[in-house]
Amino acid sequence: MWNVFEQPWTMLAAAVVVFLVMQTAGMVLSKKRRRLAIGRFVLPAFIALLGLGLDYFVRTDLEQIKTLINISVKAVENEDCGAIEPLISENYRDSFHSGKAALMAHCGTVLIEPLIEKNIPHIIEIKISPPKSTAVFTVRIVFDKQGEVYQSFRHTMLVKVKLDLQKEPVQPKSKMSWLIGSVELLEIDMQPVSWKHIAEAAGGW
């Protein structure tokens, strides 16, 4: 069943149904048509506005996680470590980085302009079991034509990533209740890979 908090279409469809029912009732009960005239428009309009309001003001865990993924992918595209830092949990740890500080130090050495022209994300799977969740997605990286990677190595790269997420009290800097607790590389161009492989290829960073 569709979650009315994640999209407005259920409530909008209900509004249309109510409008059609009341239109039919108004024609059948002609003597009461005047009394129904206002209701035929007010009630469906109220239901439609309610659906739009719920979708706009109530953000589900799924919507927050999708937003977090899109913001983080955009921050990488912009080579903006400052925008990434608030999205990372203080308890961060992955198979290569010992903590948040190590990840951010790595970010500062890798995300140097010009590097990325555009990131194109595609979410594959999100599993939510508060206060934890996991997300698997791919990112098609289009490298900047002015950058060294594009000129001497490759033009695009398809990266598959797994995020472990933690639900935490909202932080003033991030305004997000879900933060990234771990990032693991799964594939590059459909070939299995890990942080360790990347580190070895790059000479240990």
Backbone hydrogen bonds in HBPLUS format (Angstrom, degrees):
<---DONOR---> <-ACCEPTOR-->    atom                        ^
c    i                          cat <-CA-CA->   ^        H-A-AA   ^      H-
h    n   atom  resd res      DA  || num        DHA   H-A  angle D-A-AA Bond
n    s   type  num  typ     dist DA aas  dist angle  dist       angle   num
A0006-GLU N   A0003-ASN O   3.02 MM   3  5.47 152.7  2.09 112.7 120.7     1
A0012-LEU N   A0008-PRO O   2.99 MM   4  6.20 156.2  2.04 153.8 161.6     2
A0013-ALA N   A0009-TRP O   2.84 MM   4  5.92 156.5  1.90 146.7 152.5     3
A0014-ALA N   A0010-THR O   2.97 MM   4  6.22 152.6  2.05 143.4 151.4     4
A0015-ALA N   A0011-MET O   2.89 MM   4  6.14 148.1  2.00 142.0 150.6     5
A0016-VAL N   A0012-LEU O   3.07 MM   4  6.38 152.0  2.15 144.7 151.3     6
A0017-VAL N   A0013-ALA O   3.01 MM   4  6.31 160.3  2.05 149.9 155.1     7
A0018-VAL N   A0014-ALA O   2.90 MM   4  6.13 165.5  1.92 152.7 156.5     8
A0019-PHE N   A0015-ALA O   2.93 MM   4  6.10 156.9  1.98 144.5 151.2     9
A0020-LEU N   A0016-VAL O   2.95 MM   4  6.23 159.4  1.99 152.3 156.9    10
A0021-VAL N   A0017-VAL O   2.92 MM   4  6.16 161.3  1.96 154.2 159.5    11
A0022-MET N   A0018-VAL O   2.92 MM   4  6.09 163.2  1.95 151.5 156.1    12
A0023-GLN N   A0019-PHE O   2.88 MM   4  6.06 145.5  2.00 143.2 153.3    13
A0024-THR N   A0020-LEU O   2.96 MM   4  6.19 159.6  2.01 147.2 152.1    14
A0025-ALA N   A0021-VAL O   2.88 MM   4  6.15 159.5  1.93 148.9 155.1    15
A0026-GLY N   A0022-MET O   2.90 MM   4  5.96 146.9  2.01 137.4 146.3    16
A0027-MET N   A0023-GLN O   3.13 MM   4  6.45 142.3  2.28 142.3 151.3    17
A0027-MET N   A0024-THR O   3.16 MM   3  5.26 125.7  2.47  95.9 109.2    18
A0028-VAL N   A0024-THR O   3.01 MM   4  6.29 157.8  2.06 152.0 158.2    19
A0029-LEU N   A0025-ALA O   2.86 MM   4  5.84 167.7  1.87 150.3 154.5    20
A0032-LYS N   A0029-LEU O   3.01 MM   3  5.60 141.3  2.16 114.0 124.6    21
A0033-ARG N   A0030-SER O   3.15 MM   3  4.93 163.5  2.18 103.9 106.2    22
A0035-ARG N   A0032-LYS O   3.08 MM   3  5.38 117.7  2.49 102.8 117.5    23
A0036-LEU N   A0032-LYS O   3.04 MM   4  6.32 148.7  2.14 151.9 161.6    24
A0037-ALA N   A0033-ARG O   2.88 MM   4  5.91 125.6  2.18 143.5 157.9    25
A0037-ALA N   A0034-ARG O   3.29 MM   3  5.06 138.4  2.47  90.1 101.5    26
A0040-ARG N   A0036-LEU O   2.77 MM   4  5.88 146.3  1.89 158.7 166.9    27
A0041-PHE N   A0038-ILE O   3.09 MM   3  5.66 147.2  2.20 112.4 120.9    28
A0042-VAL N   A0038-ILE O   2.87 MM   4  6.01 169.4  1.88 160.2 163.7    29
A0043-LEU N   A0039-GLY O   3.24 MM   4  5.61 157.1  2.30 131.0 137.1    30
A0045-ALA N   A0041-PHE O   3.11 MM   4  6.04 154.0  2.18 140.1 148.1    31
A0046-PHE N   A0042-VAL O   2.84 MM   4  6.03 152.0  1.91 150.6 158.8    32
A0047-ILE N   A0043-LEU O   3.00 MM   4  6.29 160.1  2.04 155.5 160.2    33
A0048-ALA N   A0044-PRO O   2.92 MM   4  6.14 160.8  1.96 151.0 156.2    34
A0049-LEU N   A0045-ALA O   2.93 MM   4  6.11 164.3  1.95 150.5 154.6    35
A0050-LEU N   A0046-PHE O   2.88 MM   4  6.03 149.6  1.97 144.4 153.4    36
A0051-GLY N   A0047-ILE O   2.99 MM   4  6.24 157.1  2.04 147.4 152.7    37
A0052-LEU N   A0048-ALA O   3.05 MM   4  6.37 159.5  2.10 149.8 154.9    38
A0053-GLY N   A0049-LEU O   2.84 MM   4  5.97 154.0  1.91 144.8 152.6    39
A0054-LEU N   A0050-LEU O   2.88 MM   4  6.10 162.1  1.92 153.8 157.6    40
A0055-ASP N   A0051-GLY O   3.11 MM   4  6.26 160.2  2.15 144.9 150.3    41
A0056-TYR N   A0052-LEU O   3.00 MM   4  6.13 148.4  2.10 142.6 151.1    42
A0057-PHE N   A0053-GLY O   2.89 MM   4  5.91 173.6  1.89 158.9 160.5    43
A0058-VAL N   A0054-LEU O   3.06 MM   4  5.41 152.9  2.13 133.9 141.2    44
A0064-GLN N   A0060-THR O   2.95 MM   4  6.23 160.4  1.99 152.5 158.2    45
A0065-ILE N   A0061-ASP O   2.91 MM   4  6.11 156.6  1.96 151.7 157.7    46
A0066-LYS N   A0062-LEU O   2.99 MM   4  6.22 161.7  2.02 150.3 155.2    47
A0067-THR N   A0063-GLU O   2.93 MM   4  6.11 156.0  1.99 146.3 153.3    48
A0068-LEU N   A0064-GLN O   2.87 MM   4  6.10 154.5  1.94 144.6 151.9    49
A0069-ILE N   A0065-ILE O   2.96 MM   4  6.23 158.7  2.00 151.1 155.9    50
A0070-ASN N   A0066-LYS O   3.00 MM   4  6.23 167.2  2.02 150.4 153.7    51
A0071-ILE N   A0067-THR O   2.85 MM   4  6.03 159.9  1.89 153.5 159.2    52
A0072-SER N   A0068-LEU O   2.98 MM   4  6.10 163.8  2.00 148.4 152.9    53
A0073-VAL N   A0069-ILE O   2.91 MM   4  6.10 161.8  1.95 153.7 158.9    54
A0074-LYS N   A0070-ASN O   2.98 MM   4  6.08 155.8  2.04 142.8 149.6    55
A0075-ALA N   A0071-ILE O   2.88 MM   4  6.10 150.4  1.97 146.3 154.8    56
A0076-VAL N   A0072-SER O   3.04 MM   4  6.32 153.8  2.11 146.9 152.8    57
A0077-GLU N   A0073-VAL O   3.00 MM   4  6.26 156.5  2.05 143.3 150.3    58
A0078-ASN N   A0074-LYS O   2.95 MM   4  6.22 145.7  2.07 143.9 152.9    59
A0080-ASP N   A0075-ALA O   2.95 MM   5  5.22 177.7  1.95 157.1 157.0    60
A0079-GLU N   A0076-VAL O   2.95 MM   3  4.88 159.7  1.99 105.8 111.5    61
A0083-ALA N   A0080-ASP O   3.18 MM   3  5.51 137.4  2.37 103.6 113.8    62
A0084-ILE N   A0081-CYS O   3.12 MM   3  4.94 127.6  2.40  91.3 105.5    63
A0085-GLU N   A0081-CYS O   3.01 MM   4  6.16 158.0  2.06 156.2 159.4    64
A0087-LEU N   A0084-ILE O   2.91 MM   3  5.47 148.8  2.01 121.2 131.1    65
A0088-ILE N   A0085-GLU O   3.23 MM   3  5.52 165.6  2.25 112.8 117.3    66
A0180-ILE N   A0087-LEU O   2.87 MM  93  6.13 174.5  1.87 162.6 162.1    67
A0089-SER N   A0180-ILE O   2.89 MM  91  5.50 175.0  1.89 140.0 141.4    68
A0092-TYR N   A0089-SER O   3.10 MM   3  5.21 149.1  2.20 114.8 113.9    69
A0093-ARG N   A0181-GLY O   3.14 MM  88  6.53 155.3  2.21 157.9 158.7    70
A0094-ASP N   A0097-HIS O   3.24 MM   3  5.38 168.8  2.25 148.1 151.5    71
A0103-LEU N   A0099-GLY O   3.17 MM   4  6.49 156.9  2.23 149.9 156.4    72
A0104-MET N   A0100-LYS O   2.94 MM   4  6.18 164.9  1.96 158.4 161.9    73
A0105-ALA N   A0101-ALA O   2.94 MM   4  6.10 149.5  2.03 143.4 152.0    74
A0106-HIS N   A0102-ALA O   3.03 MM   4  6.21 155.2  2.09 143.4 149.8    75
A0107-CYS N   A0103-LEU O   2.86 MM   4  6.14 153.0  1.93 146.6 154.9    76
A0108-GLY N   A0104-MET O   3.04 MM   4  6.28 152.0  2.12 142.8 148.6    77
A0109-THR N   A0106-HIS O   3.07 MM   3  5.25 135.2  2.28 100.9 113.2    78
A0110-VAL N   A0106-HIS O   3.09 MM   4  6.30 140.5  2.25 151.6 162.3    79
A0111-LEU N   A0107-CYS O   2.95 MM   4  5.74 163.0  1.98 152.2 157.3    80
A0112-ILE N   A0110-VAL O   2.86 MM   2  5.71 129.4  2.12 111.7  96.1    81
A0144-ASP N   A0115-LEU O   2.84 MM  29  5.22 166.4  1.85 119.3 124.0    82
A0117-GLU N   A0142-VAL O   2.76 MM  25  5.57 154.3  1.82 149.4 158.0    83
A0118-LYS N   A0142-VAL O   3.16 MM  24  5.15 158.5  2.20 140.6 144.0    84
A0142-VAL N   A0118-LYS O   2.83 MM  24  5.15 168.6  1.84 169.2 169.1    85
A0120-ILE N   A0140-ARG O   2.91 MM  20  4.88 149.2  2.01 130.5 140.3    86
A0140-ARG N   A0120-ILE O   2.87 MM  20  4.88 169.9  1.88 134.2 134.7    87
A0122-HIS N   A0138-THR O   2.83 MM  16  5.23 144.3  1.95 152.6 152.8    88
A0138-THR N   A0122-HIS O   2.92 MM  16  5.23 162.8  1.95 145.4 147.9    89
A0124-ILE N   A0136-VAL O   2.84 MM  12  5.53 152.8  1.92 142.9 150.7    90
A0125-GLU N   A0136-VAL O   3.08 MM  11  5.19 159.7  2.13 145.5 147.2    91
A0136-VAL N   A0125-GLU O   2.82 MM  11  5.19 161.8  1.85 152.8 157.7    92
A0127-LYS N   A0134-THR O   2.88 MM   7  5.29 162.9  1.91 153.7 159.6    93
A0134-THR N   A0127-LYS O   2.88 MM   7  5.29 154.0  1.95 148.0 156.7    94
A0129-SER N   A0132-LYS O   2.89 MM   3  5.34 160.8  1.93 157.4 159.9    95
A0132-LYS N   A0129-SER O   3.05 MM   3  5.34 162.0  2.09 118.3 116.0    96
A0167-LYS N   A0131-PRO O   2.84 MM  36  4.84 159.1  1.88 143.4 144.6    97
A0133-SER N   A0165-LEU O   3.15 MM  32  5.10 137.8  2.34 138.4 136.3    98
A0165-LEU N   A0133-SER O   2.77 MM  32  5.10 178.7  1.77 154.7 155.1    99
A0135-ALA N   A0163-LEU O   2.94 MM  28  5.12 153.2  2.01 144.3 150.0   100
A0163-LEU N   A0135-ALA O   2.76 MM  28  5.12 166.0  1.78 156.1 161.2   101
A0137-PHE N   A0161-VAL O   3.04 MM  24  5.58 158.8  2.08 153.4 160.2   102
A0161-VAL N   A0137-PHE O   2.84 MM  24  5.58 172.6  1.85 173.2 175.0   103
A0139-VAL N   A0159-VAL O   2.78 MM  20  5.26 147.0  1.89 147.9 159.0   104
A0159-VAL N   A0139-VAL O   3.00 MM  20  5.26 171.3  2.01 144.7 146.1   105
A0141-ILE N   A0157-MET O   2.70 MM  16  5.08 167.9  1.72 167.1 163.9   106
A0157-MET N   A0141-ILE O   2.91 MM  16  5.08 138.6  2.08 139.3 148.9   107
A0143-PHE N   A0155-HIS O   2.91 MM  12  5.51 162.5  1.95 156.3 161.1   108
A0147-GLY N   A0144-ASP O   2.99 MM   3  5.32 158.9  2.03 112.0 118.9   109
A0151-GLN N   A0147-GLY O   3.21 MM   4  6.41 163.6  2.24 148.0 152.7   110
A0152-SER N   A0148-GLU O   2.91 MM   4  5.86 151.1  1.99 151.0 156.8   111
A0153-PHE N   A0149-VAL O   2.78 MM   4  4.97 139.0  1.94 138.4 144.6   112
A0154-ARG N   A0149-VAL O   2.91 MM   5  6.08 145.4  2.03 139.3 149.9   113
A0189-ASP N   A0158-LEU O   2.65 MM  31  4.83 168.6  1.66 152.1 156.3   114
A0160-LYS N   A0187-GLU O   2.89 MM  27  4.87 168.0  1.91 136.7 139.2   115
A0186-LEU N   A0160-LYS O   2.88 MM  26  5.34 168.8  1.89 153.9 150.8   116
A0187-GLU N   A0160-LYS O   3.35 MM  27  4.87 161.7  2.39 124.0 125.7   117
A0162-LYS N   A0184-GLU O   2.90 MM  22  5.21 161.2  1.94 156.0 161.4   118
A0184-GLU N   A0162-LYS O   2.92 MM  22  5.21 164.2  1.94 155.8 160.4   119
A0164-ASP N   A0182-SER O   2.98 MM  18  4.98 161.6  2.02 136.9 141.0   120
A0181-GLY N   A0164-ASP O   2.71 MM  17  5.39 154.7  1.77 152.5 158.9   121
A0182-SER N   A0164-ASP O   3.16 MM  18  4.98 132.5  2.39 143.8 139.4   122
A0166-GLN N   A0179-LEU O   2.86 MM  13  5.37 162.9  1.89 156.6 162.5   123
A0179-LEU N   A0166-GLN O   2.83 MM  13  5.37 163.7  1.86 152.7 156.8   124
A0168-GLU N   A0177-SER O   2.66 MM   9  5.27 154.3  1.73 157.3 164.7   125
A0174-SER N   A0171-GLN O   3.12 MM   3  5.45 128.4  2.39 106.1 119.2   126
A0175-LYS N   A0171-GLN O   2.74 MM   4  5.45 168.0  1.75 168.4 170.7   127
A0193-VAL N   A0186-LEU O   2.98 MM   7  5.40 153.7  2.05 125.3 125.9   128
A0188-ILE N   A0191-GLN O   2.92 MM   3  5.29 152.5  2.00 144.1 150.0   129
A0191-GLN N   A0188-ILE O   3.04 MM   3  5.29 154.0  2.11 108.2 116.3   130
A0198-ILE N   A0194-SER O   3.17 MM   4  6.52 161.1  2.21 152.0 156.8   131
A0199-ALA N   A0195-TRP O   2.84 MM   4  6.08 160.5  1.88 155.4 161.2   132
A0200-GLU N   A0196-LYS O   2.94 MM   4  6.15 159.9  1.98 150.3 155.3   133
A0201-ALA N   A0197-HIS O   2.98 MM   4  6.18 157.8  2.03 146.9 153.0   134
A0202-ALA N   A0198-ILE O   2.95 MM   4  6.14 139.3  2.12 142.3 153.5   135
A0204-GLY N   A0199-ALA O   2.53 MM   5  4.64 163.9  1.55 154.6 148.6   136
A0203-GLY N   A0200-GLU O   3.17 MM   3  5.07 159.5  2.22  99.6 105.2   137
